[in-house]
Amino acid sequence: MLRVAVVGSGPSGVYTAQSLTQLDPDVVVDVLDRLPCPYGLVRYGVAPDHEKIKSLQNTLRTVLEHERVRFLGGVQVGPGGVPTARLRELYHAVVYCVGAATDRHLGIPGEDLPGSWSATQFVSWYSAHPDAADDGFLRGARSAVVIGVGNVAVDVARMLARGAHELSPTDMPQAALGALAASQVTDIYMVGRRGPSQARFTTKELRELSGLPGAEVVVDPDELALDPACADPSALPAAQRRNVEVLRGWSQVPPLDAPRRIRLRFFLRPVELLAHDGRVGAVRFERTAPDGHGGVTGTGAFEDVEAQLVLRSVGYRGVPLEGLPFDPADGTVPHLAGRVLREGVVVPGEYVAGWIKRGPTGVIGTNRPDAKETVTSLLEDADVLVRKDVPDDPVAALSVAGVDPVTWAGWQAIERAEAALGASLGRGVVKLADWDSLLAAARAT
């Protein structure tokens, strides 16, 4: 019997467990996660109002309830927890599916001013991630600038523009719902350094900005005109063409004077965050222009946009995991078809899948073939791996070391507690937003 540990219970980790059980009838899998809750970014990264995408949890649940799969939450791997070397002693193979845990930085003056946050910090707060803190994101803010034009940028802009009535049916934590309901933000800028034909958002996400009660979308036709592809988008790939067509349509709509405005801006590169009273007061942008090679160049013209809240959404980056090799250039673990490489040599028994393997690219579904590739490599090595002696039950060995995992029954207890909390507030399910509440609920089994 082949015993495999999968570190991370997001889509890449769960798809890895699924492929293992489907392709080998004798494998047993423990899915470990630092958090007491499964599903990774499906729980803590998908916007609360995206119920269809969040319903993917039902598919992931089926895998984690498989008779040969076991969920072990609250297990830290690395510093302060179970060393990677110890994990290798307890299992025939370990697959690391730890994602990309940090954000890219702008690298400009003023980036660390109070009021400047990564979009991930904001998402974690309204998604009830237990590591997130209520840092008063919206306190005193009238104008917000979201730097970036990808789907995460669209999500946070939409959350800022939505009203409490629309968000109340979601599982958003009560504190975040209350703060967004009391928000005084009226102007939301989403800004990209390149043109609309190069924006990274999907058309479906983009269209969701239209039709929000009490909000209007504003697009400057003069900025669209700066992009040569906007004049005749017929030659663009289908996804970019649809984006341009949506933006052109919005640019032709007269202003509605709605209470909130989402302003999409292009060809503006942030060069400095300007302080006012010790915190962010504005963002200075340099106007850019197409360079003829798919990039942009600065023009030397600058524009200051007022903002008491700045959310940076310019991508994710993997971080090193103690005991594993790491390529700082692209933020990934060196590998060959998922097999970890140490100084260019394959190490049987150590594998990677997901963003830590390929970088932060693709959509949720991309993790399925990615995981299958890694599992194929692992199973090709199985005859060698299974020769190693490992404990019959790694959990017993972990318990001796003081690790007390949250089991699947513990996760189900958290689900019941969140349903009860929502009922007490006159809402549906409402997420528990802190470690103490989650762990107390998990232990009440």
N, C-alpha and C positions, 0 to 999 in steps of 0.2 A: 504494500500500500504506500503510495507516494503522498507525503505530507507537504503542503505548500502554504506559506504565509503570503498574503497579499497585503501590502501596507498602503492603506487608503481606500475609502469606501465610496468615492465618487464614481462617475460613470466609467472611467478607465479601469478602476479596481474591480467594480462589479462585473464589467464585461470580461475582464480577465478570469474571474471566478466562473463566469458562465461558460467561457470557452474551455476551461479546464475540465469542468464536469461533463460537458457535452462530448469532448474528444477523448476522455479517458475514464472508463467506468470504475477505476480503482483509486482515483485521486480523491483526497479530502482537503478542503481548503478552509483556513482561518483568515477572515478579512479583518484586519486590525485598523483602528482609526484613533487618532488622538482625541477626537471629540466623542461624546457619548451618543451622538446621533449619526446615522448613516446618510449617504447620498451626496456628500460633498457640495459642489457648486449648484447642484439641482435644488438643494435645500437653502443654501446660503449665497447663491449668486444669481439665480433666476428671479426676475422682478416679481413682486407679490401679485400683480395683476395679470401675470401670464399663466393662467390656470392650466392651459392646454400643455405647455411645456412642463410645468410642475407635476402634471399627472404622470410624467415619466417615472416618478417615484414608484408607481404601481408595478411597472415592469422590473425595476431594480429590486423591489421588494420580493418578487417571485424568485429571483436568483438567491437572495440572502435567506430565504426560507427553504431552500433546497436541503434535502436530508444530508448531503455531504458538504454543506457550507455552514460555517459558524461565524456570526458577527461578534467581535470583541471590541467594544468601544472604550474610550477613556484610557487607551494604551499609548503612551508616548514612546516613540522609537527615536533613539539618539540621545543627546545631552539631557540629563535629568530623568531619563527613562530607561528603556531596554536598549543596551548597546547593539549596534548592528551585528557585531561579532557574536554576541550571545544569541541573537535571533537565528543566525546561521547554524548554531549548534542545536537548536530546537527543531528545525525543519530541514527537510531534504532540499528545499529551494525557497527563495524569497523573491517576490516580485514587488518592486517599489513603484507605486503609482501616486506619488506625492504632489503632483501638479506643479504650478509656478506660484510660489507663495508671496512674492513681493511685486511692487510696481516699478515700472521704469520712471526715471526722474527727468524733468525738463532740463536741469542743469543751468538755471538762470538765476540772477540775483533776486532775492525776496521770496524764493520758493518755499522757504521754511517759516514764513510769517504766520502768525495766528490767523485763522480763516482760510488758509490754503491747505487742502487735503487731497489725498488720492481719491479717485472715484470709488476704489475698492473699500476704503474706510467708510465712505458714506453708504455704500451698498450693504456692507456688513452690519452697520447700525440699523438700517431699516429692515434688514433680513434677520435680525435677532441673533447674530453670531455671538457666542458667549465671550469672545475676546474683545468685542467692540465696546466702546464706551460712549455714553451720551455726552459728547463734548460740545454741545450747544452749537451744532453746525449752522442752524438757522437764526440764532440769536442776533438781532439787530441787522439782519441782512435784508436789503431791498432789491439788490441786483446780484445775480449769480452768473458766473462765467464757467462753462464746461469746456475744457480744452481737449479737443479730440472729436472725431466724426465717425466713430464706430458704434456698434450696437450698445455697448455699455454706456457711452455718452448719451445715446438716445434714451436709454432706460432712466438714467438719473435726471435728465431734463424732463421726462414725462412725469416722474415722481414729484418733482418740484412744482409741476403745473397742475397736478391732479388735486381735487378737493377731498375733504374728509369723507363725504358721502360716498364717493367712488372707491375709496380705499378701505372703508370700514368692513366690507364683506371679505377682505383678504385676511391672510394669517399674519399680517404685520403686527409687531408688538405694540402694546397699548401706548407706551411712552413715545415711540416714533410717530404713531398715528396722531397723538395729541400735538406733537411739535409741528408736524406738517399741516395740521388743521389750523394752527395759530400762526403759520408762516406769513410774513409780510412781503415775501419776494414777489415782485410784479414783473420783472424783466429777467429772462433766462436766455443767455447767449450760448450757442453751441458753435465753436470756432475751429476751423481747420486751416492748416498752413498751405494746403494745396487746393485744387479746384473741385467743384462738385462732381465732376466725372471720375474723380479719383477717391471719393469718399468711400469708407469701408462699411458703412451701415447697409443692411439689407432693405429692400424696398418695403417689405412687410412691416419691419420695425419703423421705418421712416413714416409710413402712412399713418401709424398709430398716433403720431403727434397731431394729426388733424382731427377735428371733431371733439376735442376734449372740452367739456362744459366750462365756460368761463375763460377759455384760453384761445388765442389765435396764433397762427404761424406766420412769421414775417420773413420774406426772402427778398433781398435787394436785387432787382434785375440787372443793375450795373455790375454787380459782382459776378453774376452768371455770365455776363458778356465778356468777362476777362478770360473765361475758359473757352478756347477755340472749339472744343468738342460740343459745347452747349448750343452753338448756332445750328449745327446739323448733327444730332446724336445718332443718326442711322448707322454709322460705322462702328459704334461702340458695342462691346459685348452686351448681351441682353440685360444682365443685372444692372450695369452702369447706365444703360439707356433708359431703363425704367426709373431709376433714381432721378436722372436729369429731367425726364418728363414730369415727374411729380413736382420737382422743385420749380420748373418753369411754370407749371400750373399755379402754384402758390404765389409766385412773383407777380402774377397778373390779377390777384385778388385785392381789391381796395381794403385799406385798414378798417377793422371793425370796432376799434376802441374797446377791446375786451379788458377785463380786470388784469389778466396776465398775458404776457407776450413771450413766445418762444422765437428768438431771432437766430436764424441760421446764417453764419458768416463764413466767408471763404477767402483764401489768399491772404491770411493774416498769421504771422508767426510770432508767438510770444517771446519777448526779449527781456522783460523784467516785471516783477510784481511790485507795485508801488505801495508804500505804507501810508496809513492815515491813523493817527491816534494809536500807534503801536500795533496795528494789524493791517490786513489787506484793505486797500481802499480803491485800487484800480489795477488793471492789467495793461501794460504797454505792449502794443503789437507793432511789428514792421510789416508794411504791405509787401507782398511777394508777387512775382510774376512767373509764368511758365518759362522754363529755360530751353524748351524744345527737345528735351531728352527724357521727359517724364517726371522731372523734378521741378523745383522752383528756385528762384534767386531773389535776394533782397533788393528792394528798390530805393532804400534810404528814406522812404516816407513812413511816418509813424502815426499811430492813433492810440489814444488812451480810452479804455472802456471802464466805466465805474463798476466796481464789484466789491461787495463785502464778504462774498463767498466764492472761492475758486476751487473747482473740482478737476483734478488732472486725470485724464483718461487716455493715456498714450501707450498702453500696453503693459504686459506682465513679464515677469522674469523669474526663472527658477533660482533656488538658493541651494548651497551645498548641504548635503546630509552627512553628518559625521560618520566616517568609516567607508564612504563611497568616493570614487574618483569624480571629478567635476571639471567641466570645461567652462571657464568663466566667460569665454568669448560669446557663447550662445546660451549660457545658462542651462545646460543639459548634462546628463551623465553620458560619457562616451560608451557606445554600444555597437554591437554587430547584430542586426535583426533582433534587437531586444536583449541580447546577451551582454552583460556588463564587461567592458574592457578595462583592464588595469595595465597601464603602460603598453597599450596596444595588444594585449594578450587576453583572450577570452577566459573568464572565471566561471567555470560551471557552478551552477547553484545560485547565481545572482543575476537578476533580470530587471528590466525597467519597461514601463508602458505609460502612455499618456503624455502630458506636457513635459515631464522631466525627461522623457525619451526624445521627443521630436520638437520641443519648444511650443509656445502658446499659439498654436495654429489650429484651424478647423473648427467644426461645430461639434455638438455633443455626439452625433452619430459617427464622427470621424474616429472616435475612440474604439469603436467595435472592430474594424479591420486591423487597427493598430494593435489592439490587445490580442487578436487572433494570431498575428505574426509572432508576437513575443511568446505566446503559449505554444505555438508550433515549435519554436526553438527549444523551449523548456522540455517538451515531451520528447523531442529528438535526443535530449540528454538524459532522459529518465532512467535508462538502464544503468548508467554510471551513478546518478544521483541516489538511487534507491539503495545502493550498497552501504551508504553511511548509516550508522546507528543513531536513531533519534528517539526521544521519549515517546511512549504511547500516547501521552496527553500533555502537550506543551503547556496548557493552562496551569496544570499542577506545578510545573517548574516555575512558571511566572508567579504564581501565588506565593511560593517560597521566597521569592525575591521582593515580595510586598506589592505586587501588581494585582489589583482587584478589578477585572474587566467588567464593563457594563454589557450584559448579555442581550440577546434579542428580546427576552422577557423584560429586561430593564428598559429597552427602547420602547416596547409596547406600553409600559407604564408611563413613560414620558408622553406618548401620544394621548393616553387617557387624561393625563393631567392638563395637557394643552386644550383638549376638548372641553374639559370642565372649566378651565379658565375662560375660554371663549363664551361658554354658556352663562357664566356669572357676569359677563360684561355685555350680554345681549348680542354677541357676535357669533361667528362660526368658530373654527379652531383658531386660537391665538398662541403664537409661539412663546415659550419661556425664553427669556433673553439673558440669563446669567448662569454661571457655572453652578452656584449653590442650588438654585431652583431645579436645574436639570438633574443634578446628581441626587438631590433629595427625592425627586420624583422617580428616578431610576431605581433607587434602593427601596422604594415603597411597593415592593412586589410581594 
